[in-house]
Amino acid sequence: MIDLNGKRALVTGASRGIGAAIALALAENGADVAFTYQHSAEKAEAVAKRIESVGRRAIAIEADSADPGAIARAVNRAADVLGGIDILVNSAAIGNAGTIADMDMGHYQALMDINVRAPVLYAKAVMPHLGEGGRIVTIGSVLGERVPFPGVTAYAMSKAALNALTRGLSRELGPRGITVNLVQPGPTDTDANPADGAADFQRSLTSLGRYAEPREIASAVVFLASPAASMITGAILTADGGAIA
């Protein structure tokens, strides 16, 4: 077990899927966890109860990641309730499929606001709270490096931007002893991309021939958030079952 006792984490978009798995995994390893959600209040409450069931503090914060004001309020509330923030995990994201030729520009802007601007604003708001040993971990996608089929160009663009954000922030925050890393999942079994759906093509892209479970992505995040990863920063950790091998 990785020791995160005494650490205080903020996870964005954690009422379900990968975000929920990350919030719970951080708690299971000793961290108190604040997390944001937008629509799924019932699911958020269930996640909070699971965190509390392992003896850690939990706070669910309703926040729209497309709203800069909501982001600032969420960070301030998390810091107030937990007494500070040591770990930020940028997990909130949306996906709008479609070719560039056919894409509605309103959908495009929403994609960029939530997938790119929100991680920037969360990082900016959290920076004053982070001390030596602070951690920022962002959830990207293998589509940020490889686009193996049409219809995901804008989404892939949004995830590729996070690679540059991670490397750049590692330079800015490294002198303060704060690490900044990114985890790139491949096909992962979530509500948005279920393994029992029309998934054979995505499964065939992987070396392991299967989807990841959200907990497997969460394990990579917990490692990067821990003291064991103290010399790792500006790194892109791919957890995709070999999809871009």
C-alpha positions as CSV (number, residue, x, y, z in Angstrom):
1,M,0.0,0.0,0.0
2,I,1.3,3.5,-0.9
3,D,1.2,5.8,2.1
4,L,-0.8,9.0,1.4
5,N,-1.8,9.5,5.1
6,G,-2.2,13.2,5.9
7,K,-2.5,14.1,2.2
8,R,-5.5,16.1,0.9
9,A,-6.6,15.6,-2.6
10,L,-9.0,17.4,-5.0
11,V,-10.2,15.2,-7.9
12,T,-12.3,16.9,-10.7
13,G,-15.1,15.0,-12.3
14,A,-15.3,12.1,-9.9
15,S,-18.9,11.1,-9.6
16,R,-18.3,8.1,-11.9
17,G,-15.9,6.3,-14.2
18,I,-12.2,6.9,-14.0
19,G,-12.6,10.0,-11.7
20,A,-14.6,8.0,-9.1
21,A,-12.0,5.2,-9.2
22,I,-9.2,7.7,-8.6
23,A,-11.0,9.4,-5.7
24,L,-11.6,6.0,-4.0
25,A,-8.1,4.7,-4.6
26,L,-6.6,7.9,-3.1
27,A,-8.7,7.4,0.0
28,E,-7.9,3.7,0.2
29,N,-4.2,4.8,0.4
30,G,-4.8,7.3,3.1
31,A,-5.8,10.6,1.5
32,D,-8.8,12.8,2.4
33,V,-10.6,13.6,-0.8
34,A,-12.6,16.5,-2.1
35,F,-14.1,15.9,-5.6
36,T,-16.3,17.8,-8.1
37,Y,-19.3,16.7,-10.0
38,Q,-21.8,18.5,-12.2
39,H,-25.0,16.5,-12.7
40,S,-24.8,13.2,-10.9
41,A,-25.6,14.2,-7.3
42,E,-26.8,10.8,-6.3
43,K,-23.7,9.1,-7.8
44,A,-21.5,11.7,-6.1
45,E,-23.1,11.0,-2.7
46,A,-22.4,7.3,-3.3
47,V,-18.7,8.0,-4.0
48,A,-18.5,10.1,-0.9
49,K,-19.9,7.3,1.2
50,R,-17.4,4.8,-0.2
51,I,-14.6,7.2,0.7
52,E,-15.9,7.6,4.2
53,S,-16.3,3.8,4.5
54,V,-12.5,3.5,4.4
55,G,-12.1,6.0,7.2
56,R,-11.2,9.1,5.2
57,R,-12.9,12.5,4.9
58,A,-14.9,13.2,1.7
59,I,-16.5,16.3,0.3
60,A,-18.5,16.3,-2.9
61,I,-18.6,19.8,-4.6
62,E,-21.0,20.6,-7.4
63,A,-19.0,22.6,-10.0
64,D,-19.3,23.1,-13.7
65,S,-15.8,22.8,-15.2
66,A,-16.9,25.1,-18.0
67,D,-17.4,27.9,-15.5
68,P,-14.2,29.7,-14.3
69,G,-16.0,31.0,-11.2
70,A,-17.2,27.6,-10.2
71,I,-13.6,26.3,-10.5
72,A,-12.3,28.9,-8.2
73,R,-15.0,28.3,-5.7
74,A,-14.5,24.5,-5.8
75,V,-10.8,24.9,-5.0
76,N,-11.4,27.4,-2.2
77,R,-14.0,25.1,-0.6
78,A,-11.9,22.0,-0.9
79,A,-8.9,23.9,0.7
80,D,-11.2,25.3,3.5
81,V,-12.8,22.0,4.4
82,L,-9.7,19.8,4.1
83,G,-7.4,22.4,5.6
84,G,-5.3,22.6,2.4
85,I,-4.6,20.8,-0.8
86,D,-1.6,18.5,-1.6
87,I,-2.8,16.7,-4.7
88,L,-4.8,17.9,-7.7
89,V,-6.1,15.3,-10.2
90,N,-7.6,16.8,-13.3
91,S,-10.1,14.1,-14.4
92,A,-13.2,16.0,-15.6
93,A,-13.6,15.8,-19.4
94,I,-16.2,15.4,-22.1
95,G,-16.1,13.8,-25.6
96,N,-17.9,15.1,-28.6
97,A,-17.5,12.8,-31.6
98,G,-17.7,14.1,-35.2
99,T,-15.5,15.2,-38.0
100,I,-14.2,18.8,-38.1
101,A,-16.2,19.4,-41.3
102,D,-19.5,18.5,-39.5
103,M,-18.7,19.7,-36.0
104,D,-20.9,22.3,-34.3
105,M,-18.7,25.1,-33.1
106,G,-20.6,25.3,-29.8
107,H,-19.8,21.7,-29.1
108,Y,-16.2,22.4,-30.1
109,Q,-15.9,25.3,-27.7
110,A,-17.4,23.3,-24.8
111,L,-14.9,20.5,-25.5
112,M,-12.0,23.0,-25.3
113,D,-13.4,24.8,-22.2
114,I,-13.7,21.6,-20.2
115,N,-10.9,19.5,-21.5
116,V,-8.2,22.2,-21.8
117,R,-9.2,25.4,-20.1
118,A,-10.5,23.8,-16.9
119,P,-7.2,21.9,-16.1
120,V,-5.3,25.1,-16.6
121,L,-7.7,27.0,-14.3
122,Y,-7.7,24.3,-11.7
123,A,-3.9,24.2,-11.7
124,K,-3.7,27.9,-11.4
125,A,-6.1,28.0,-8.5
126,V,-4.5,25.2,-6.7
127,M,-0.9,26.4,-7.0
128,P,-1.0,28.8,-4.0
129,H,-2.1,25.8,-1.8
130,L,0.6,23.4,-2.9
131,G,3.8,23.1,-0.9
132,E,6.9,21.0,-1.2
133,G,5.9,17.5,-2.4
134,G,2.7,18.8,-4.0
135,R,1.3,16.8,-6.9
136,I,-0.7,17.6,-10.1
137,V,-1.8,14.7,-12.1
138,T,-3.9,15.1,-15.3
139,I,-5.9,12.5,-17.2
140,G,-5.1,12.6,-20.9
141,S,-5.7,10.0,-23.6
142,V,-3.7,7.9,-26.0
143,L,-5.7,9.8,-28.7
144,G,-3.4,12.8,-27.7
145,E,-0.6,10.9,-29.4
146,R,-2.3,8.7,-32.0
147,V,-5.6,9.1,-33.9
148,P,-6.4,5.7,-35.4
149,F,-9.9,6.5,-36.7
150,P,-11.8,9.5,-37.9
151,G,-14.4,11.4,-35.9
152,V,-12.3,12.2,-32.8
153,T,-10.0,14.9,-34.1
154,A,-11.2,17.7,-31.8
155,Y,-11.1,15.4,-28.8
156,A,-7.6,14.3,-29.7
157,M,-6.6,17.9,-30.0
158,S,-7.9,18.7,-26.5
159,K,-5.9,15.8,-25.0
160,A,-2.7,16.6,-26.9
161,A,-2.8,20.1,-25.4
162,L,-2.6,18.5,-21.9
163,N,0.8,16.9,-22.8
164,A,2.2,20.4,-23.4
165,L,0.6,21.7,-20.3
166,T,2.1,18.9,-18.2
167,R,5.6,19.4,-19.5
168,G,5.4,23.2,-19.2
169,L,4.0,23.2,-15.6
170,S,6.7,20.8,-14.6
171,R,9.2,23.5,-15.5
172,E,7.3,26.2,-13.7
173,L,6.6,24.3,-10.5
174,G,9.7,22.1,-10.3
175,P,11.7,24.7,-8.3
176,R,9.0,24.5,-5.6
177,G,9.3,20.7,-5.3
178,I,6.0,20.2,-7.0
179,T,5.6,17.4,-9.6
180,V,3.3,17.5,-12.6
181,N,2.5,14.4,-14.6
182,L,-0.1,13.0,-17.0
183,V,-1.7,9.6,-17.3
184,Q,-2.9,8.5,-20.8
185,P,-5.5,5.8,-20.7
186,G,-6.5,3.8,-23.7
187,P,-9.9,2.1,-24.0
188,T,-11.4,1.9,-20.5
189,D,-14.6,0.4,-19.4
190,T,-16.8,3.4,-18.3
191,D,-20.4,4.5,-18.8
192,A,-19.2,6.7,-21.7
193,N,-17.3,3.8,-23.4
194,P,-18.5,0.5,-22.1
195,A,-16.5,-2.6,-22.8
196,D,-19.7,-4.5,-23.6
197,G,-20.7,-2.0,-26.2
198,A,-19.5,-1.7,-29.8
199,A,-16.0,-2.1,-28.6
200,D,-14.4,-4.8,-30.6
201,F,-12.4,-2.4,-32.8
202,Q,-11.0,-0.5,-29.8
203,R,-10.2,-3.8,-28.1
204,S,-8.4,-5.0,-31.2
205,L,-6.1,-2.0,-31.0
206,T,-4.6,-3.1,-27.7
207,S,-1.8,-5.6,-27.2
208,L,-3.6,-7.2,-24.2
209,G,-6.8,-7.5,-26.2
210,R,-9.0,-6.0,-23.5
211,Y,-10.3,-2.8,-22.0
212,A,-8.8,-1.4,-18.8
213,E,-10.8,-1.2,-15.6
214,P,-11.0,2.3,-14.1
215,R,-9.1,1.0,-11.0
216,E,-6.2,0.2,-13.2
217,I,-5.9,3.8,-14.4
218,A,-6.4,4.9,-10.8
219,S,-3.4,2.8,-9.7
220,A,-1.2,4.8,-12.0
221,V,-2.5,8.1,-10.6
222,V,-2.0,7.0,-7.0
223,F,1.6,6.1,-7.8
224,L,2.3,9.5,-9.4
225,A,0.6,11.2,-6.4
226,S,2.8,9.4,-3.9
227,P,6.2,10.0,-2.4
228,A,7.4,7.0,-4.5
229,A,7.2,9.2,-7.6
230,S,9.2,12.1,-6.2
231,M,11.7,12.1,-9.1
232,I,9.1,11.8,-11.8
233,T,7.8,15.1,-13.3
234,G,6.9,16.3,-16.8
235,A,6.2,12.6,-17.6
236,I,3.5,11.0,-19.8
237,L,2.6,7.7,-18.3
238,T,0.6,5.6,-20.8
239,A,-1.8,3.0,-19.3
240,D,-3.4,1.7,-22.5
241,G,-2.8,-2.1,-22.7
242,G,-0.4,-1.4,-25.6
243,A,-2.8,0.5,-27.8
244,I,0.0,2.8,-29.1
245,A,2.8,0.2,-28.9
